[in-house]
Amino acid sequence: MIDWARRTWPRASRPLATVLLCGVVATGLQGCIEMAIGTAVMGTLAATDRRTLGAQTEDKAIAVKAETRIPQVVGDAGHVNTASFNRRVLLTGEVRDAKMKADVEREVAGIEAVKSVINELQVTGLSDYTSRANDALLTSKVKASFVDTKDLYANSIKVVTERNAVYLMGRVTNREANMATEVARGVSGVQKVVKVFEIIDDEELRQLSTSGK
């Protein structure tokens, strides 16, 4: 995969082109595209993750604990995805009923270090493989569009897609939030964009940029 990307890179004039060279392959789709994005933007992004190292570590721990606990609540009657950013957890997916939706939220809220839970679970039937593969493709297309947008730092934004709805997380300014939202809305196939950002002001952004968090 690495040798292929190295031979292909000179022909790709923009980061988005590099991503699209992976093709639409359902099996291994997300890993392939993430590798292409990493190759294209390595060393070129001007901003780093705006969370502290402690927050990044806790987000990983929260995700692991959530993945362990949630199946005990939903069993085969639900499909739940979790995304933790700066200790704020986004829940997406499908559950059987309102009680299960509330139970999942309560379980995740009880995980150590979780500050808040954004519960976007839908009470509906489970999505199929085709739908989930399409969501993975949309996520990658939105990420690639962010990379391809001037003055928008892609690694400051986390993208989650569920049933063609795109959720955007991250620590961003109002200007960045609005820009990212408009870019995501312009991606073919995206039906809705939901902002789950943590808004910071320009002064805080300047401090983050100069202090390295």
TIGUZA-483692 format. One record per residue: x, y, z of N, C-alpha, C in turn; residue number from 1; residue in one letter. Coordinates in Angstrom, 1 decimal, always signed. Layout:
BEGIN
X; Y; Z; X; Y; Z; X; Y; Z; NUM; A;
...
END
This chain:
BEGIN
+0.9; -1.2; +0.0; +0.0; +0.0; +0.0; +0.9; +1.3; +0.0; 1; M;
+2.0; +1.2; +0.8; +2.8; +2.4; +0.9; +3.6; +2.6; -0.4; 2; I;
+4.1; +1.5; -1.0; +4.8; +1.7; -2.3; +3.9; +2.2; -3.3; 3; D;
+2.7; +1.7; -3.4; +1.7; +2.2; -4.4; +1.4; +3.7; -4.2; 4; W;
+1.2; +4.1; -2.9; +0.9; +5.5; -2.7; +2.1; +6.4; -3.1; 5; A;
+3.3; +5.9; -2.9; +4.5; +6.7; -3.2; +4.6; +6.9; -4.7; 6; R;
+4.3; +5.8; -5.5; +4.4; +5.9; -7.0; +3.3; +6.8; -7.5; 7; R;
+2.1; +6.8; -6.8; +0.9; +7.5; -7.3; +1.0; +9.0; -6.9; 8; T;
+1.6; +9.4; -5.8; +1.6; +10.7; -5.3; +2.0; +11.8; -6.3; 9; W;
+3.1; +11.6; -7.1; +3.5; +12.7; -8.1; +2.3; +13.0; -9.0; 10; P;
+1.4; +12.1; -9.3; +0.4; +12.4; -10.2; -0.8; +13.1; -9.6; 11; R;
-0.8; +13.2; -8.2; -2.0; +13.8; -7.5; -1.6; +15.2; -7.1; 12; A;
-2.2; +16.2; -7.7; -1.9; +17.6; -7.5; -2.5; +18.1; -6.2; 13; S;
-3.5; +17.5; -5.7; -4.2; +18.0; -4.5; -4.5; +16.8; -3.5; 14; R;
-4.5; +17.1; -2.2; -4.8; +16.0; -1.3; -6.0; +15.2; -1.6; 15; P;
-7.1; +15.8; -2.0; -8.3; +15.1; -2.3; -8.1; +14.1; -3.4; 16; L;
-7.3; +14.4; -4.4; -7.0; +13.4; -5.5; -6.4; +12.2; -4.9; 17; A;
-5.4; +12.4; -4.0; -4.8; +11.2; -3.4; -5.8; +10.3; -2.7; 18; T;
-6.7; +10.9; -2.0; -7.7; +10.1; -1.3; -8.5; +9.3; -2.3; 19; V;
-9.0; +9.9; -3.4; -9.9; +9.3; -4.3; -9.1; +8.1; -5.1; 20; L;
-7.8; +8.1; -5.1; -7.1; +7.1; -5.8; -7.3; +5.7; -5.1; 21; L;
-7.7; +5.7; -3.8; -7.9; +4.5; -3.1; -9.1; +3.7; -3.7; 22; C;
-10.0; +4.5; -4.3; -11.2; +3.9; -4.9; -12.3; +3.6; -3.9; 23; G;
-13.4; +3.2; -4.3; -14.5; +2.8; -3.4; -14.5; +1.3; -3.2; 24; V;
-13.8; +0.9; -2.2; -13.7; -0.5; -1.8; -14.3; -0.7; -0.5; 25; V;
-15.4; -1.5; -0.4; -16.1; -1.7; +0.9; -15.3; -2.3; +1.9; 26; A;
-14.5; -3.4; +1.5; -13.7; -4.1; +2.5; -12.4; -3.3; +2.7; 27; T;
-12.2; -2.9; +3.9; -11.0; -2.2; +4.2; -11.0; -0.7; +3.8; 28; G;
-12.2; -0.3; +3.5; -12.4; +1.1; +3.0; -11.8; +2.2; +3.9; 29; L;
-12.2; +2.2; +5.1; -11.7; +3.2; +6.0; -10.2; +3.3; +6.2; 30; Q;
-9.6; +2.0; +6.4; -8.2; +2.0; +6.6; -7.4; +2.5; +5.4; 31; G;
-7.9; +2.1; +4.2; -7.2; +2.6; +3.0; -7.2; +4.1; +2.9; 32; C;
-8.4; +4.7; +3.1; -8.5; +6.1; +2.9; -7.7; +6.9; +4.0; 33; I;
-7.8; +6.4; +5.2; -7.1; +7.1; +6.3; -5.6; +7.0; +6.0; 34; E;
-5.0; +5.9; +5.5; -3.6; +5.8; +5.1; -3.3; +6.8; +4.1; 35; M;
-4.1; +7.0; +3.0; -3.9; +7.9; +2.0; -3.9; +9.4; +2.5; 36; A;
-4.8; +9.7; +3.3; -4.9; +11.0; +3.9; -3.6; +11.3; +4.7; 37; I;
-3.2; +10.3; +5.5; -2.0; +10.5; +6.3; -0.8; +10.8; +5.5; 38; G;
-0.7; +10.0; +4.4; +0.5; +10.2; +3.5; +0.4; +11.6; +2.8; 39; T;
-0.8; +12.0; +2.4; -0.9; +13.3; +1.7; -0.6; +14.5; +2.6; 40; A;
-1.0; +14.4; +3.9; -0.9; +15.7; +4.7; +0.2; +15.6; +5.7; 41; V;
+1.0; +14.5; +5.7; +2.1; +14.4; +6.7; +3.0; +15.6; +6.6; 42; M;
+3.2; +16.3; +7.7; +4.2; +17.4; +7.7; +3.7; +18.6; +7.1; 43; G;
+2.4; +18.7; +6.6; +1.9; +19.9; +5.9; +0.9; +20.6; +6.7; 44; T;
+0.2; +20.0; +7.7; -0.8; +20.7; +8.5; -0.2; +21.6; +9.5; 45; L;
-0.7; +22.8; +9.5; -0.1; +23.9; +10.4; -0.6; +23.8; +11.8; 46; A;
-1.7; +23.1; +12.1; -2.2; +23.0; +13.4; -2.2; +21.6; +13.9; 47; A;
-2.0; +21.4; +15.3; -2.0; +20.1; +15.9; -3.3; +19.9; +16.6; 48; T;
-3.5; +18.8; +17.2; -4.6; +18.5; +18.0; -4.7; +19.5; +19.1; 49; D;
-5.8; +20.2; +19.3; -6.0; +21.2; +20.3; -6.4; +20.8; +21.7; 50; R;
-6.5; +19.5; +21.8; -6.7; +18.9; +23.2; -5.3; +18.8; +23.9; 51; R;
-5.3; +18.8; +25.2; -4.1; +18.5; +25.9; -3.8; +17.0; +25.8; 52; T;
-2.6; +16.7; +26.1; -2.2; +15.3; +26.0; -3.0; +14.5; +27.0; 53; L;
-3.3; +15.1; +28.2; -4.2; +14.4; +29.1; -5.6; +14.1; +28.6; 54; G;
-6.1; +15.1; +27.9; -7.5; +14.9; +27.4; -7.5; +13.9; +26.3; 55; A;
-6.4; +13.8; +25.4; -6.3; +12.8; +24.4; -6.3; +11.4; +25.0; 56; Q;
-5.5; +11.3; +26.0; -5.4; +10.0; +26.7; -6.7; +9.6; +27.3; 57; T;
-7.4; +10.5; +27.9; -8.7; +10.2; +28.6; -9.7; +9.9; +27.5; 58; E;
-9.7; +10.5; +26.4; -10.6; +10.2; +25.3; -10.5; +8.8; +24.8; 59; D;
-9.2; +8.4; +24.7; -9.0; +7.0; +24.3; -9.5; +6.0; +25.3; 60; K;
-9.3; +6.3; +26.6; -9.7; +5.4; +27.7; -11.3; +5.4; +27.7; 61; A;
-11.9; +6.5; +27.5; -13.4; +6.6; +27.5; -13.9; +5.7; +26.4; 62; I;
-13.3; +5.8; +25.2; -13.8; +5.0; +24.0; -13.7; +3.5; +24.3; 63; A;
-12.6; +3.1; +24.9; -12.4; +1.7; +25.2; -13.4; +1.2; +26.2; 64; V;
-13.7; +2.0; +27.3; -14.6; +1.6; +28.3; -16.1; +1.6; +27.7; 65; K;
-16.4; +2.6; +26.9; -17.7; +2.6; +26.3; -17.9; +1.4; +25.4; 66; A;
-16.9; +1.0; +24.6; -17.1; -0.1; +23.7; -17.2; -1.4; +24.5; 67; E;
-16.8; -1.4; +25.7; -16.9; -2.6; +26.6; -18.3; -2.6; +27.3; 68; T;
-18.8; -1.5; +27.7; -20.0; -1.4; +28.5; -21.3; -1.4; +27.6; 69; R;
-21.2; -0.7; +26.5; -22.5; -0.5; +25.7; -23.1; -1.8; +25.3; 70; I;
-22.3; -2.8; +24.8; -22.9; -4.1; +24.3; -23.6; -4.8; +25.4; 71; P;
-23.2; -4.6; +26.7; -23.9; -5.2; +27.8; -25.3; -4.6; +28.0; 72; Q;
-25.5; -3.4; +27.5; -26.8; -2.7; +27.6; -27.7; -3.0; +26.4; 73; V;
-27.1; -3.0; +25.2; -28.0; -3.1; +24.0; -28.0; -4.5; +23.4; 74; V;
-27.0; -5.3; +23.7; -27.0; -6.7; +23.1; -27.1; -6.6; +21.6; 75; G;
-27.9; -7.5; +21.0; -28.1; -7.5; +19.5; -29.2; -6.5; +19.1; 76; D;
-29.8; -5.8; +20.0; -30.9; -4.9; +19.7; -30.5; -3.5; +19.4; 77; A;
-29.2; -3.2; +19.3; -28.8; -1.9; +19.1; -27.4; -1.8; +18.4; 78; G;
-27.2; -0.7; +17.7; -25.9; -0.5; +17.0; -25.5; +0.9; +17.4; 79; H;
-24.5; +1.0; +18.3; -24.1; +2.3; +18.9; -22.6; +2.6; +18.6; 80; V;
-22.4; +3.8; +18.1; -21.1; +4.3; +17.9; -20.8; +5.4; +18.9; 81; N;
-19.6; +5.4; +19.4; -19.2; +6.5; +20.4; -18.0; +7.2; +19.8; 82; T;
-18.0; +8.5; +20.0; -16.8; +9.4; +19.7; -16.6; +10.3; +20.8; 83; A;
-15.4; +10.3; +21.4; -15.1; +11.1; +22.5; -14.1; +12.2; +22.1; 84; S;
-14.4; +13.4; +22.4; -13.4; +14.5; +22.1; -13.4; +15.5; +23.2; 85; F;
-12.3; +15.7; +23.8; -12.1; +16.5; +25.0; -13.1; +16.2; +26.1; 86; N;
-13.3; +14.9; +26.3; -14.2; +14.3; +27.3; -15.7; +14.5; +27.1; 87; R;
-16.0; +15.0; +25.9; -17.4; +15.1; +25.5; -17.7; +13.9; +24.6; 88; R;
-18.7; +13.1; +24.9; -19.0; +11.9; +24.1; -20.2; +12.0; +23.2; 89; V;
-20.1; +11.7; +22.0; -21.2; +11.7; +21.0; -21.6; +10.3; +20.8; 90; L;
-22.9; +10.0; +21.0; -23.5; +8.7; +20.7; -24.3; +8.8; +19.4; 91; L;
-24.0; +7.9; +18.5; -24.8; +7.8; +17.3; -25.1; +6.3; +17.0; 92; T;
-26.2; +6.1; +16.2; -26.5; +4.8; +15.8; -28.0; +4.5; +16.1; 93; G;
-28.4; +3.3; +16.3; -29.8; +2.9; +16.4; -30.0; +2.0; +17.6; 94; E;
-31.1; +2.2; +18.3; -31.5; +1.4; +19.4; -33.0; +1.0; +19.3; 95; V;
-33.4; +0.0; +20.1; -34.7; -0.5; +20.0; -35.8; +0.4; +20.5; 96; R;
-35.6; +1.1; +21.6; -36.6; +2.0; +22.1; -36.0; +3.1; +23.0; 97; D;
-36.9; +4.0; +23.5; -36.5; +5.1; +24.2; -35.7; +4.7; +25.5; 98; A;
-36.2; +3.7; +26.1; -35.6; +3.2; +27.4; -34.1; +2.8; +27.1; 99; K;
-33.9; +2.1; +26.0; -32.5; +1.7; +25.7; -31.6; +2.9; +25.4; 100; M;
-32.2; +3.9; +24.7; -31.5; +5.1; +24.4; -31.0; +5.8; +25.7; 101; K;
-31.9; +5.9; +26.7; -31.6; +6.5; +28.0; -30.6; +5.7; +28.8; 102; A;
-30.8; +4.4; +28.7; -29.9; +3.5; +29.4; -28.4; +3.6; +28.9; 103; D;
-28.3; +3.7; +27.6; -26.9; +3.8; +27.0; -26.3; +5.2; +27.5; 104; V;
-27.1; +6.2; +27.4; -26.6; +7.5; +27.8; -26.1; +7.5; +29.3; 105; E;
-27.0; +6.9; +30.1; -26.6; +6.8; +31.6; -25.3; +6.0; +31.8; 106; R;
-25.2; +4.9; +31.1; -24.0; +4.1; +31.2; -22.7; +4.8; +30.8; 107; E;
-22.8; +5.6; +29.7; -21.7; +6.3; +29.2; -21.4; +7.5; +30.1; 108; V;
-22.4; +8.2; +30.6; -22.2; +9.3; +31.5; -21.5; +8.9; +32.8; 109; A;
-21.6; +7.6; +33.1; -21.0; +7.1; +34.4; -19.5; +6.8; +34.2; 110; G;
-19.0; +6.8; +33.0; -17.6; +6.5; +32.8; -16.7; +7.7; +33.4; 111; I;
-15.7; +7.3; +34.0; -14.8; +8.3; +34.7; -14.2; +9.2; +33.6; 112; E;
-14.2; +10.5; +33.9; -13.7; +11.6; +33.1; -14.7; +12.2; +32.1; 113; A;
-15.8; +11.5; +31.8; -16.8; +12.0; +30.9; -17.4; +13.3; +31.4; 114; V;
-17.4; +14.4; +30.7; -17.9; +15.7; +31.1; -19.4; +15.8; +30.7; 115; K;
-19.7; +15.3; +29.5; -21.1; +15.5; +28.9; -21.3; +14.4; +27.8; 116; S;
-22.6; +14.1; +27.6; -22.9; +13.2; +26.6; -23.9; +13.8; +25.6; 117; V;
-23.6; +13.8; +24.3; -24.5; +14.2; +23.3; -25.2; +13.0; +22.7; 118; I;
-26.4; +12.8; +23.0; -27.1; +11.6; +22.6; -27.9; +11.8; +21.3; 119; N;
-27.4; +11.3; +20.2; -28.0; +11.4; +18.9; -28.5; +10.0; +18.4; 120; E;
-28.7; +9.1; +19.4; -29.2; +7.7; +19.0; -30.6; +7.8; +18.4; 121; L;
-30.9; +7.0; +17.4; -32.2; +7.0; +16.8; -32.9; +5.7; +17.2; 122; Q;
-34.2; +5.9; +17.5; -35.0; +4.7; +17.8; -35.6; +4.2; +16.5; 123; V;
-34.9; +3.2; +15.9; -35.3; +2.7; +14.6; -34.6; +1.4; +14.4; 124; T;
-34.8; +0.8; +13.2; -34.1; -0.5; +12.9; -32.7; -0.3; +12.6; 125; G;
-31.9; -1.4; +12.8; -30.5; -1.4; +12.6; -30.1; -1.1; +11.2; 126; L;
-29.0; -0.3; +11.0; -28.5; +0.0; +9.7; -27.8; -1.3; +9.2; 127; S;
-27.7; -1.4; +7.8; -27.1; -2.6; +7.2; -25.6; -2.2; +6.8; 128; D;
-24.9; -3.2; +6.3; -23.5; -3.1; +6.0; -23.3; -2.0; +4.9; 129; Y;
-24.2; -2.0; +3.9; -24.1; -1.0; +2.8; -24.2; +0.4; +3.4; 130; T;
-25.1; +0.6; +4.3; -25.3; +1.9; +4.8; -24.1; +2.4; +5.6; 131; S;
-23.5; +1.4; +6.4; -22.3; +1.8; +7.2; -21.1; +2.0; +6.3; 132; R;
-21.0; +1.2; +5.2; -19.9; +1.5; +4.3; -20.0; +2.8; +3.6; 133; A;
-21.2; +3.2; +3.3; -21.4; +4.5; +2.7; -21.1; +5.6; +3.7; 134; N;
-21.4; +5.4; +5.0; -21.1; +6.4; +6.0; -19.6; +6.6; +6.1; 135; D;
-18.8; +5.4; +6.0; -17.4; +5.5; +6.1; -16.8; +6.3; +4.9; 136; A;
-17.4; +6.1; +3.7; -16.9; +6.8; +2.6; -17.2; +8.3; +2.7; 137; L;
-18.4; +8.7; +3.2; -18.7; +10.1; +3.4; -17.8; +10.7; +4.4; 138; L;
-17.5; +10.0; +5.5; -16.6; +10.6; +6.4; -15.2; +10.9; +5.8; 139; T;
-14.7; +10.0; +5.0; -13.5; +10.2; +4.3; -13.5; +11.3; +3.3; 140; S;
-14.6; +11.4; +2.6; -14.8; +12.5; +1.6; -14.8; +13.9; +2.3; 141; K;
-15.5; +14.0; +3.5; -15.6; +15.2; +4.2; -14.2; +15.6; +4.8; 142; V;
-13.5; +14.6; +5.3; -12.1; +14.8; +5.8; -11.2; +15.3; +4.7; 143; K;
-11.3; +14.7; +3.5; -10.5; +15.1; +2.4; -10.8; +16.5; +2.0; 144; A;
-12.1; +16.9; +2.0; -12.5; +18.2; +1.6; -11.9; +19.3; +2.6; 145; S;
-11.9; +18.9; +3.9; -11.3; +19.8; +4.9; -9.8; +20.0; +4.6; 146; F;
-9.1; +18.9; +4.3; -7.7; +19.0; +4.0; -7.5; +20.0; +2.8; 147; V;
-8.4; +19.9; +1.9; -8.3; +20.7; +0.6; -8.8; +22.1; +0.7; 148; D;
-9.2; +22.5; +1.9; -9.7; +23.8; +2.1; -8.7; +24.7; +2.8; 149; T;
-8.4; +25.9; +2.2; -7.4; +26.8; +2.7; -7.9; +27.4; +4.1; 150; K;
-7.0; +27.5; +5.0; -7.3; +28.1; +6.4; -8.2; +27.2; +7.2; 151; D;
-8.4; +26.0; +6.9; -9.2; +25.1; +7.7; -8.3; +23.9; +8.1; 152; L;
-8.0; +23.7; +9.4; -7.1; +22.8; +9.9; -7.8; +21.5; +10.2; 153; Y;
-7.7; +20.5; +9.3; -8.4; +19.3; +9.3; -8.2; +18.5; +10.6; 154; A;
-7.0; +18.5; +11.1; -6.8; +17.7; +12.3; -7.3; +18.3; +13.6; 155; N;
-8.0; +19.4; +13.5; -8.7; +20.0; +14.6; -10.1; +19.6; +14.7; 156; S;
-10.6; +18.8; +13.7; -12.0; +18.5; +13.6; -12.2; +17.0; +13.5; 157; I;
-13.1; +16.4; +14.3; -13.4; +15.0; +14.2; -14.7; +14.9; +13.5; 158; K;
-14.8; +13.9; +12.5; -15.9; +13.8; +11.7; -16.5; +12.4; +12.0; 159; V;
-17.8; +12.4; +12.2; -18.6; +11.1; +12.4; -19.8; +11.2; +11.5; 160; V;
-20.0; +10.1; +10.8; -21.2; +10.0; +9.9; -22.1; +8.9; +10.2; 161; T;
-23.4; +9.2; +10.3; -24.4; +8.1; +10.6; -25.6; +8.4; +9.8; 162; E;
-25.9; +7.4; +8.9; -27.1; +7.5; +8.0; -27.1; +8.8; +7.2; 163; R;
-25.9; +9.1; +6.6; -25.7; +10.3; +5.8; -25.8; +11.6; +6.5; 164; N;
-25.9; +11.6; +7.8; -25.8; +12.8; +8.6; -24.4; +12.9; +9.2; 165; A;
-23.7; +14.1; +9.0; -22.4; +14.3; +9.4; -22.3; +15.1; +10.7; 166; V;
-21.6; +14.6; +11.7; -21.5; +15.3; +13.0; -20.0; +15.8; +13.1; 167; Y;
-19.9; +17.0; +13.5; -18.5; +17.6; +13.5; -18.2; +18.0; +14.9; 168; L;
-17.1; +17.5; +15.4; -16.6; +17.7; +16.8; -15.2; +18.4; +16.7; 169; M;
-14.9; +19.1; +17.8; -13.5; +19.7; +17.8; -13.6; +21.0; +18.6; 170; G;
-12.4; +21.5; +18.9; -12.2; +22.8; +19.5; -11.9; +23.8; +18.4; 171; R;
-12.9; +24.7; +18.0; -12.7; +25.6; +16.9; -13.3; +26.9; +17.2; 172; V;
-12.9; +27.9; +16.4; -13.5; +29.2; +16.5; -14.8; +29.2; +15.8; 173; T;
-15.6; +30.2; +16.0; -16.9; +30.4; +15.2; -16.7; +30.4; +13.7; 174; N;
-15.6; +31.1; +13.3; -15.3; +31.2; +11.9; -15.0; +29.8; +11.3; 175; R;
-14.2; +29.0; +12.1; -13.8; +27.7; +11.6; -15.0; +26.8; +11.6; 176; E;
-15.9; +26.9; +12.6; -17.1; +26.1; +12.7; -18.0; +26.3; +11.5; 177; A;
-18.2; +27.6; +11.2; -19.1; +27.9; +10.0; -18.5; +27.4; +8.7; 178; N;
-17.1; +27.6; +8.6; -16.5; +27.2; +7.4; -16.6; +25.7; +7.2; 179; M;
-16.3; +24.9; +8.3; -16.3; +23.5; +8.2; -17.7; +23.0; +7.9; 180; A;
-18.7; +23.6; +8.4; -20.1; +23.2; +8.2; -20.5; +23.4; +6.7; 181; T;
-20.1; +24.5; +6.2; -20.4; +24.8; +4.8; -19.7; +23.8; +3.8; 182; E;
-18.4; +23.5; +4.2; -17.7; +22.5; +3.3; -18.3; +21.2; +3.4; 183; V;
-18.7; +20.7; +4.6; -19.3; +19.4; +4.8; -20.6; +19.3; +4.0; 184; A;
-21.4; +20.4; +4.1; -22.7; +20.4; +3.4; -22.5; +20.3; +1.9; 185; R;
-21.4; +20.8; +1.4; -21.1; +20.7; -0.1; -20.7; +19.4; -0.6; 186; G;
-20.4; +18.4; +0.3; -20.0; +17.1; -0.1; -21.2; +16.3; -0.6; 187; V;
-21.1; +15.7; -1.8; -22.1; +14.9; -2.4; -22.5; +13.7; -1.5; 188; S;
-23.8; +13.6; -1.2; -24.3; +12.5; -0.4; -24.6; +12.9; +1.0; 189; G;
-24.0; +14.0; +1.5; -24.3; +14.4; +2.9; -25.7; +15.0; +2.9; 190; V;
-26.5; +14.5; +3.8; -27.9; +15.0; +3.9; -28.1; +16.0; +5.0; 191; Q;
-27.3; +15.9; +6.1; -27.4; +16.9; +7.2; -26.1; +17.0; +7.9; 192; K;
-25.8; +18.2; +8.4; -24.6; +18.5; +9.2; -25.0; +19.0; +10.6; 193; V;
-24.4; +18.3; +11.6; -24.7; +18.7; +13.0; -23.5; +19.1; +13.6; 194; V;
-23.5; +20.3; +14.1; -22.3; +20.9; +14.8; -22.3; +20.5; +16.3; 195; K;
-21.2; +19.8; +16.7; -21.1; +19.4; +18.1; -19.8; +20.0; +18.6; 196; V;
-19.4; +21.1; +18.1; -18.2; +21.8; +18.4; -18.1; +22.3; +19.8; 197; F;
-16.9; +22.5; +20.3; -16.6; +23.3; +21.5; -16.0; +24.6; +21.0; 198; E;
-16.7; +25.6; +21.1; -16.2; +26.9; +20.5; -15.2; +27.6; +21.4; 199; I;
-14.1; +28.0; +20.8; -13.1; +28.8; +21.5; -13.0; +30.2; +20.8; 200; I;
-12.5; +31.2; +21.5; -12.4; +32.5; +20.9; -11.0; +32.6; +20.2; 201; D;
-10.8; +33.7; +19.5; -9.5; +33.9; +18.8; -8.3; +34.0; +19.7; 202; D;
-8.5; +34.6; +20.9; -7.4; +34.7; +21.9; -7.0; +33.3; +22.4; 203; E;
-8.0; +32.5; +22.7; -7.6; +31.2; +23.2; -6.9; +30.4; +22.1; 204; E;
-7.4; +30.5; +20.8; -6.7; +29.9; +19.7; -5.2; +30.4; +19.6; 205; L;
-5.0; +31.6; +19.8; -3.7; +32.2; +19.7; -2.8; +31.6; +20.8; 206; R;
-3.4; +31.5; +22.0; -2.6; +30.9; +23.1; -2.3; +29.5; +22.9; 207; Q;
-3.2; +28.7; +22.3; -2.9; +27.3; +22.0; -1.8; +27.2; +20.9; 208; L;
-1.9; +28.1; +20.0; -0.9; +28.1; +18.9; +0.5; +28.4; +19.4; 209; S;
+0.6; +29.3; +20.4; +1.9; +29.7; +20.8; +2.5; +28.9; +22.0; 210; T;
+1.6; +28.3; +22.7; +2.0; +27.6; +23.9; +2.1; +26.1; +23.7; 211; S;
+1.5; +25.6; +22.6; +1.5; +24.2; +22.4; +0.6; +23.4; +23.3; 212; G;
-0.4; +24.1; +23.8; -1.4; +23.7; +24.8; -0.8; +23.5; +26.2; 213; K;
END
